[in-house]
Amino acid sequence: MSSSAVHPQRIAFLGTGKIGEALLSGLLRAGKRPADVLVTARRADRAAELAERYGVAAVSNREAAALADTLILAVKPQDMGALMEELAPHLTPGRLVISAAAGIPTRWFEARLPAGTPVVRVMPNTPVLVDEGMSVISGGSHATEEHLLRTEEIFRSVGKALRLPESQQDAATALSGSGPAYFYYLVEAMTDAGILLGLPRQVAHDLIVQSAIGASVMLRDSGEHPVKLREAVTSPAGTTISAIRELENHGVRAALLGALEAARDRSRELASGGK
């Protein structure tokens, strides 16, 4: 089944904040007709702004539930309970519900929506804002192959999409959902190091950002293992190996392992209702 034939029907974005708007704009750039897209927003002025900017229809949550074939829930996790109460009475069988809310399992939605409602859980990350996102997709107990293909088509309009069992969503959240923050943290630290070494802040920033972009493209396009790429930069008794020795001496690898485990554990807490 080709992605171009997956689904020509109506999509509603409920709670169109930054991530929701990024998905909306990406889907329209990928060829979705504005006439087939609905949006909702908490504030009327925000809904009107989106309707004017993209040529889509601004509707209420109840109207979206009644009219759309696919509903993308992009509200904050703490607002999801109230949204379910509002939507459930108006959903008809066959509507696909896609949740982009962190930490809420598909079974939570299935217990609050009409029996048999297909639910797909997605964890996108913030680079969807620049069409370089990584979205992890997991189907609930009623989601079919067609529902998963439909979800992939939407999220591939703003980057890449990967299917995983829902049991691996917490690990994926730690790696890719939170992942951009780790890179920003590293760039921040390296920029401070550049200043310490005598470089102006902007120069240090530009050097690091371009190095990060180049390294990322090489990782993506070369097919080489990161160890091999690192070894290509690491000459005997050179500057790179001296720096790597310091990283190892300070336990940076162990710290990363611990940090990712902590993020995974926190995602599990949120999924089980922890605050």
VOGU-3710 file (C-alpha; in Angstrom, 3 decimals, decimal comma):
1> msssavhpqr> 0,000/0,000/0,000  1,622/3,281/-1,053  1,671/6,285/1,255  0,085/8,448/-1,472  -3,029/6,257/-1,268  -3,160/6,025/2,486  -5,830/8,530/3,405  -7,440/11,504/1,637  -9,900/12,302/4,403  -10,321/15,055/6,987
11> iaflgtgkig> -7,816/15,687/9,782  -8,362/17,790/12,927  -5,636/19,227/15,122  -6,885/19,695/18,676  -4,787/22,095/20,722  -2,681/23,689/18,020  0,369/25,001/19,885  3,895/25,050/18,474  4,128/21,309/17,817  0,583/21,119/16,498
21> eallsgllra> 1,160/24,070/14,170  4,424/22,538/12,931  2,550/19,340/12,048  -0,228/21,331/10,416  2,109/23,404/8,244  4,197/20,343/7,323  1,120/18,404/6,265  -0,060/21,271/4,072  3,378/21,589/2,468  3,222/17,853/1,756
31> gkrpadvlvt> 0,073/18,408/-0,299  -2,869/18,109/2,100  -5,728/20,379/1,034  -6,558/23,123/3,575  -10,232/22,313/3,013  -9,583/18,885/4,584  -7,974/20,268/7,760  -9,655/21,505/10,942  -8,019/23,198/13,920  -9,042/23,932/17,473
41> arradraael> -7,396/26,178/20,048  -8,170/27,217/23,599  -8,248/30,909/22,664  -10,554/32,190/19,934  -7,947/34,653/18,665  -5,414/31,856/18,252  -7,902/29,756/16,286  -8,705/32,733/14,047  -4,980/33,353/13,491  -4,414/29,756/12,369
51> aerygvaavs> -7,456/29,827/10,082  -6,248/32,997/8,386  -2,620/31,885/8,103  -3,269/28,435/6,632  -6,715/28,667/5,085  -8,102/25,910/7,320  -11,331/25,855/9,312  -11,305/26,745/13,010  -13,891/24,689/14,897  -14,767/23,582/18,412
61> nreaaaladt> -13,463/20,333/19,886  -16,933/18,828/19,622  -17,224/19,768/15,958  -13,781/18,295/15,292  -14,829/15,017/16,913  -17,957/14,854/14,786  -16,438/15,914/11,462  -12,866/14,604/11,277  -11,702/11,108/10,365  -8,384/11,597/12,193
71> lilavkpqdm> -7,979/13,588/15,392  -4,496/14,652/16,486  -4,459/15,521/20,179  -1,691/18,032/20,887  -2,858/19,485/24,196  -0,800/19,337/27,396  -0,990/16,030/29,297  -2,689/17,692/32,259  -5,495/18,921/29,971  -6,143/15,559/28,347
81> galmeelaph> -8,696/14,315/30,878  -11,034/17,246/30,284  -10,596/16,892/26,532  -11,581/13,205/26,676  -14,759/14,063/28,552  -15,614/16,592/25,870  -14,804/14,355/22,909  -16,073/10,933/23,931  -19,821/11,568/23,477  -19,265/12,900/19,942
91> ltpgrlvisa> -16,862/10,312/18,505  -18,309/7,792/16,096  -16,803/4,355/15,349  -13,818/4,365/13,044  -12,363/7,711/14,056  -8,580/7,504/14,502  -7,220/9,252/17,586  -3,528/10,175/17,571  -2,001/11,412/20,824  1,171/13,485/20,884
101> aagiptrwfe> 1,039/13,885/24,677  4,055/12,643/26,601  3,653/9,773/29,039  0,008/8,827/28,441  -0,428/5,212/27,241  -2,940/4,166/24,601  -4,874/2,096/27,137  -5,674/5,322/29,046  -7,410/6,749/25,971  -9,110/3,462/25,121
111> arlpagtpvv> -10,690/3,364/28,581  -12,216/6,835/28,061  -13,291/6,676/24,424  -16,016/4,598/22,733  -15,229/0,882/22,614  -13,026/-0,097/19,700  -11,662/3,385/19,027  -8,236/3,059/17,339  -5,565/5,024/19,200  -1,977/5,671/18,131
121> rvmpntpvlv> 0,580/7,161/20,505  3,308/9,364/19,042  6,323/11,003/20,653  7,637/13,715/18,320  10,530/15,996/19,221  10,935/19,728/18,736  12,923/19,571/15,457  9,560/18,954/13,780  9,546/22,774/13,805  12,261/22,690/11,104
131> degmsvisgg> 11,078/19,504/9,317  13,832/17,414/10,932  11,798/15,744/13,639  11,994/12,191/14,918  8,571/10,770/15,763  8,119/7,400/17,467  4,792/5,690/16,729  3,031/2,955/18,723  -0,388/1,527/17,979  -2,982/0,717/20,604
141> shateehllr> -4,960/-2,513/20,767  -7,477/-1,420/18,075  -5,029/0,281/15,684  -4,638/-1,499/12,346  -1,895/-1,330/9,725  -3,914/1,309/7,881  -4,076/3,471/11,005  -0,315/3,212/11,481  0,322/4,084/7,822  -1,961/7,083/8,143
151> teeifrsvgk> -0,057/8,255/11,215  3,310/7,747/9,531  2,195/9,797/6,542  1,331/12,725/8,805  4,505/12,714/10,856  6,840/12,059/7,933  5,773/15,436/6,580  7,955/17,008/9,317  10,861/14,556/9,536  11,226/10,842/10,111
161> alrlpesqqd> 8,886/8,379/11,804  9,703/5,065/13,418  7,345/2,369/14,702  8,140/0,805/18,056  6,207/-1,367/20,525  4,580/0,828/23,128  6,694/-0,887/25,812  9,695/0,951/24,287  8,081/4,397/24,219  9,630/5,472/27,536
171> aatalsgsgp> 13,116/4,604/26,289  12,451/6,428/23,012  11,230/9,460/24,946  14,514/9,515/26,870  16,569/9,266/23,669  14,746/11,292/21,036  11,912/13,100/22,806  14,298/14,718/25,281  17,344/14,212/23,044  17,571/17,705/21,516
181> ayfyylveam> 17,966/19,195/25,006  21,095/17,141/25,614  22,678/18,508/22,454  21,764/22,078/23,395  23,290/21,477/26,818  26,488/20,186/25,201  26,665/23,162/22,828  26,178/25,507/25,788  29,047/23,856/27,677  31,320/23,832/24,623
191> tdagillglp> 30,565/27,504/23,973  31,637/28,342/27,532  34,806/26,332/26,921  35,480/28,329/23,751  35,164/31,566/25,709  37,540/30,190/28,337  40,015/29,446/25,547  39,829/33,060/24,352  37,233/33,024/21,565  34,344/35,503/21,290
201> rqvahdlivq> 31,019/33,903/22,203  29,542/34,185/18,708  32,647/32,716/17,094  32,623/29,785/19,521  28,906/29,259/18,886  29,289/29,288/15,095  32,234/26,876/15,194  30,353/24,401/17,369  27,004/24,561/15,572  28,522/23,993/12,138
211> saigasvmlr> 30,686/21,186/13,503  27,556/19,579/14,980  25,652/19,888/11,694  28,536/18,426/9,715  29,023/15,559/12,153  25,303/14,761/12,128  25,153/14,668/8,329  28,205/12,383/8,238  26,586/10,043/10,755  23,365/9,981/8,760
221> dsgehpvklr> 24,805/9,679/5,267  28,050/7,733/5,626  26,602/4,605/7,221  29,725/4,366/9,365  29,725/3,455/13,050  30,320/6,514/15,259  33,438/4,877/16,693  34,969/4,693/13,220  34,132/8,334/12,494  35,596/9,387/15,842
231> eavtspagtt> 38,772/7,392/15,221  39,203/9,189/11,887  39,547/12,455/13,832  41,713/10,967/16,591  45,375/10,918/15,610  48,065/9,390/17,880  49,174/11,731/20,682  47,031/14,483/19,173  44,584/17,061/20,485  41,441/14,929/20,134
241> isairelenh> 42,697/11,972/22,158  43,818/14,338/24,898  40,297/15,748/25,092  38,680/12,314/25,015  40,912/11,146/27,861  39,569/14,018/29,968  35,986/13,133/29,075  36,600/9,547/30,150  38,412/10,636/33,335  35,368/12,716/34,292
251> gvraallgal> 32,926/9,886/33,642  31,011/11,617/30,843  29,929/8,314/29,268  28,665/7,001/32,617  26,903/10,311/33,264  25,066/10,040/29,938  23,952/6,494/30,712  22,650/7,631/34,087  20,923/10,681/32,608  19,071/8,644/30,009
261> eaardrsrel> 17,999/6,077/32,592  16,651/8,935/34,733  14,685/10,322/31,782  13,308/6,851/31,001  12,259/6,347/34,627  10,563/9,740/34,753  8,621/8,925/31,592  7,416/5,717/33,289  6,321/7,719/36,339  4,326/10,094/34,149
271> asggk> 2,740/7,168/32,300  1,600/5,670/35,594  0,090/8,943/36,805  3,052/10,294/38,772  3,562/14,028/39,151
//
